[in-house]
Structures are given as structure tokens and as C-alpha cells.
């Protein structure tokens, strides 16, 4: 039975049964009845096409915002309702997180309408990056404990201020590695830059090359 790819900004509902959670794609999603929850990947249509026929059960990508996808791809995956909210969908919750003095009320309101954790963290990085102790606590809860612990930190760990908060900056365009490299491989650009055989192999497959690499096939000098 073919599995399904799910895009969401709140993975809580998918932490059911056998779950493997990671930052980046560390394991092929082929185990039966297993949900793979992936954080920290800037998903693209190309990346979805790579995995859509491979996943055995569920492959869940946790995102800050909905990527641009064709209608054809959208029909092959599930887009969770948490990614369909508009820009102002959680403005009230963010405002109370940063500005309200009554933190018990903040916790109650956030529990009723939880801010997707990746979204909340992006606001914190923009507005509270200097609160080191808060970030240390978040590092112990965000990927390991139930979401209520992180929500409690957002309510009781953030110091309220009267000033206005800022929206997170747009992320830089993400460049996915060509086929044959894992998304988590930090050195794929170096390998391509240093190995002419690899570059020629990618050219023969029609794979896009990194910026600055010539498209024409190279002559390779080999020792006999």
C-alpha cells in the first residue's frame, strides 16, 4: 500500500503509534506502519516528487509556511489545516506571548488555540534571541516532550514587554541537493565542486548543477 506525504506546521496529531522524528531526512521512510516526522527541511516540489512513491506509511514535514506547489503535486499529498491559516491567523496569540502581563491567561489562551511550534520559534528568534536560558529549556522540550511543555515555556518563560514585536524575516531560498545526495549531507556542494566525474554524471542525468558550475561535459584526465 502506498503511503502519504503530509505538510504541517503542527506535528502533534501525527505523533501516534510508531514514530521516528529527526532534523533533516536521516532515514528512508520505508518501514511499515511508521510515521517519519521531519524538521528543518525547506521542502520543494522536487523533494516531494523524490519521496512520494517511496514512503511506506506517513512522511510528515514540519514547516513554517506553505511552499509553492503545483496542483498536480497538491493532489498527491495532504496539506494540514495548520498551514492554511493566513498571515494574521496567530497574530493575537503572538501578541499575548510577547506583551501580556497575565501569563496564566496567556497559557490558557495558547492551550485553546496552540501556535504551531516552528512558527512560535521563528518569532522568538526574531524578538527574543538574547534570552539564553529560555532557549536552553526549549532545546530540551521542543522535539522530545509533548507540545504542552513547550507551550508552557512560551507562556511562562517569555518576559513580557510593552514594545511592539517584529515579524520574522523571509528565509533565504533553499537549494536542494541533486539526486544521489541526502538532504542532510552538508558537503554535497564541495563534492560536486571538486570531482569532475560527479559533475559529468549529474549532467548525463539532466540534474541541475549548483550556481557557477558549467553545463557542458568536461574532459577527465585519468592516470593509467
N, C-alpha and C positions, 0 to 999 in steps of 0.2 A: 504493500500500500504506500502510495506517495505521500510524503509529509508536506508541511506548510511552513512558509516564512511569515513571520509576524513583525510588524514595525510598531513600536510603542514608546511612550515616554515614561511609563509606569509599569514595571515588570511584576508587581506584587501578585497579580491574578494568575501569573504563569508559573509561580513557584509551587507547583503541585506535583506530587509523585517524584520520579527520578529526575533530578535537575543537575546540570553541570553549568556553572557560572564562571565566566572568565573575562578578562580585559583583553580584547582582541580575539581573533579566531585562533584558538590554540589546538582544538581537536576537530576532526571531521565529524559532522553531525549525522552519523550513520548508525548509532546504537538504537535498537528498537525501544519504543515507549520512553524515550528520554528527551527532555526539553533542554536545549542548549540556549543559555541566556548570555548574550554578547554585549559588553560595554566598550565604549571608546573607539568605535569604528564609524568613520564617516561613510555611510552607506551610499552606494551609487547604483544605477540601473545595471551596469556591467557586473557589479558584485552580486546582485540578486540573481542575474542570469547564471552566474557561476555556480550558485548553490541550489537553485530552485528545483533541479532534478536530482540532487544528491541527498538532500535532507530526508531522513527516515521518518521522523515524527514531528517535532517542532523546533524551529530555529528562531529565537526571539532577539531582535536587535533593539537595544535601548538607545533612543535618540533624543536630542534637544528639540529638533524641529523636523517637519516632514520634508524629505528630499523631493526634487523634481523627477517624476516618473511618467512613463508613457501609459496610456490607457491599457495597452496590452499587458504590461507588467502588473499594473494595479489589479487586474482581473485574476492574476495568478497567486496573489498574496493576500494577507489580512492587514488592514491598517486599523490599529486600535483607536477607540474614540478619544483617548488622551492626546493623540496627535492631531485631532481635527479641531481642537479649540483655537480660536483666533488669538491674535497678539495680546488682546486685553483680557483673555479668558481667566488668568490668575492674577490680574493686577491688584485686586483687593487683598488677596492672601499675601502677596509680596509686600504690599504697603504695611499690613499689620505686622508682618515678620520683622520689618526694619524700624517701625515707628511707634507702635502701640506700647504703652507702659504696662498694661494689664496682661502679663504673659500667660496667666492661666486661661484667660479668654482667647488669647492667640492660639494656644494649644487646642482648645475646644473647637475653634473655627477651622484650623488646619486639619484636624481629625475628621471633621464633617466633609470638607472638600480638599483632599490632600493635593499639595503641589507635587507634580512629578519630581522625583528626587534629582535627576540630572538637570532639570530646569532650575530648581532651587539652588543647586550648587553653582550653576553658571551665574546666577545673580549674586551669590556670596563671593565668588571670585572677583566680580567687578566692584563690589561695595564693601567687603569685609575681609580682604585678603590678609590684613595685618593681625587678625585675631588667631594667633598661633594655637592656643590651647583648644579653641573650638575646632580647628581643622584636625588636630590630633585625635580628638574624640570622634569626629566624623569618619576618619580613616579606619576606626575600629568598628564602626556600625554599618556604613553605607552598603557594603557588599556581603556582609556576613550575618547580620541580625535582622529580624523583621522590621519593616519600614517604620513602625510606631516609635522605635528608639531614635531613628534619625529625625522624625517629626518632633519628638520631644526636644532634641538638641536645637532644631530650628526655632522652637518656641522659647525655651529657657536658656539656651546658650548664646543667642544673638543679643547684643546690648542695643536697646532701642535708642534712636537718635531723632531729633526733630527735623533735621535737614532732609532734603529730597534725595532719593536714591536714583541710580542710573541703570538703564537697560544694558544688558551685555552687548559687547561688540560682536559684529558678524564674524564667523570663523573664516580663516583663510581657505581657499579652495584646496580640497584634498586630492592628492594624486594617488590612485590605486596602483599597486604593482601589477605587471603583466602576468599572464598565466604561467604557472611554473614556480611562482614565488608565493609565500604565505603573506597575508596581510600584516602579521606581526613581525615579519623579517625587517630589521632595522637597516640592513646593509644592501638591499637589493639594488639601489642606485649605484653604489660603489662597485658591485659585481658587474653590472652592465657597463659601467664606465671603463673598467679595467680589462674585460675579457671580450675580445673581438668575436670569438666563437659564439658566445652567448648572444651578442648583438645580431650576428648573422642568422642564428636560429630564430630569434624573435622576428626578424624581417621576413624570413621564409614563412612564418605562421601568420604574418599580417598583423602582428601585435603592435600597438602604439609604443613608441620609444620616448624616453624622457626628453625634455626640452634641451636642445643643444646637441643631440646625437643625430648624425647624418642618416638619411633614409636609405641611401644606396648601399648595396652589399660591399663588404670590404674584402681585400685580399689578405689572407692569413699566411704568414711566414712560419713554417714549422721546421724543426731540426730533424734530420734523418738519423 
